[in-house]
Structures are given as C-alpha cells and as structure tokens.
C-alpha cells in the first residue's frame, strides 16, 4: 500500500521518507526481476542455438550469479521474472487473437498436464496437492 502525502502534511505534498523507501525497494525489485528475465531469455535463445550460453553459478548463499549481467539474483526473483515473461506472452497471444486469456492459458495448461501424465507414471514423484 502506498503512502500519500496530502496538502498541509509535514512533507508539503512531496513524498515522505517512507514512500521514497517503498518506491526504491519496488524499483530495485523490478530491476532485479528484469535482469533475471534478460538472463532467462538469453539462456533460452542460446539453448535454441542463438547467441552464447551465459554462465550461471550457484553462490554459497543460494543466489544465482548471472555472469553475463554481473549480478546475483535470488530464486524468487528468477521465478517472478519467469512469471512476468509467461504472462506477457499469454497476454500478447490472447490480445492478437482477440480471445480471452483463458482461451490461451487453458489449452496450454491442458497440454502441460497431459505431458506430465504421460511422463510421470513411471517416476516416484510427490503428488501436488489439489487446490
């Protein structure tokens, strides 16, 4: 939740320290997610034969070092970046096709679940909780 400064407040309508701090934290998180997304896309492109495969190392504290960008990111930042990339892709496909997001995401999920069902029976994997 953002903090707003109102007329007559002690900040004179300018952002207070708490708001600047929250904005800074949000911007830092967005930058780290964008950097992780850049690494995801460049790595995927390299896996498909375009560009060079960037070096990614696991650091002792559990973060990933993205050598190409000279930055360390957490698993949560990588996950959020991947979510944003997939969301943008699904949204763009739905928008261009003129259909609701569910018409794109539904069949894609069905395909993934079908693939899992065909591959997983032989493996001793934990079952996801049905939510």
C-alpha positions, -999 to +999 in steps of 0.1 A: +000+000+000+014+034-010+015+063+014+002+095+000+011+130+012-018+154+014-019+191+014-010+205+047+010+175+056+045+179+070+060+169+037+043+197+018+030+174-008+064+159-015+069+121-010+079+113+026+109+091+036+087+060+039+072+065+005+106+071-011+119+040+006+090+019-006+094+032-041+131+025-040+125-011-028+099-016-055+122-003-082+151-024-070+129-055-071+117-046-106+152-041-118+164-074-104+134-092-120+141-076-153+178-086-151+167-122-143+142-120-173+170-109-196+191-139-184+162-163-189+155-150-225+192-150-235+197-185-220+166-198-238+178-183-270+212-199-265+195-233-259+178-228-293+212-221-310+211-183-310+238-164-291+262-177-264+252-196-234+257-174-204+274-187-173+252-191-142+267-202-109+251-210-076+265-189-048+270-202-012+241-181+000+217-198-025+215-169-050+224-173-087+253-154-102+244-143-138+279-138-153+266-120-184+250-093-163+275-094-134+246-097-109+233-121-082+196-129-081+175-150-058+154-179-069+123-158-061+135-131-085+140-157-112+106-172-106+089-138-107+108-128-139+097-161-155+061-155-144+061-120-159+076-133-192+049-160-195+022-136-185+033-111-212+034-139-238+000-152-229-015-117-228+000-108-262-012-140-279-047-135-264-048-099-275-036-106-310-061-135-314-089-114-299-097-140-273-098-141-235-066-151-216-083-183-206-086-194-242-048-193-245-038-204-210-064-232-207-052-253-237-016-246-228-021-259-192-040-289-206-011-297-228+014-294-200-008-316-177-012-342-204+026-343-210+031-347-173+006-375-171+024-393-199+059-389-184+053-391-147+036-425-141+069-444-141+086-419-117+084-418-080+075-381-077+055-364-049+019-356-060+008-319-059-020-310-035-052-305-054-061-269-046 
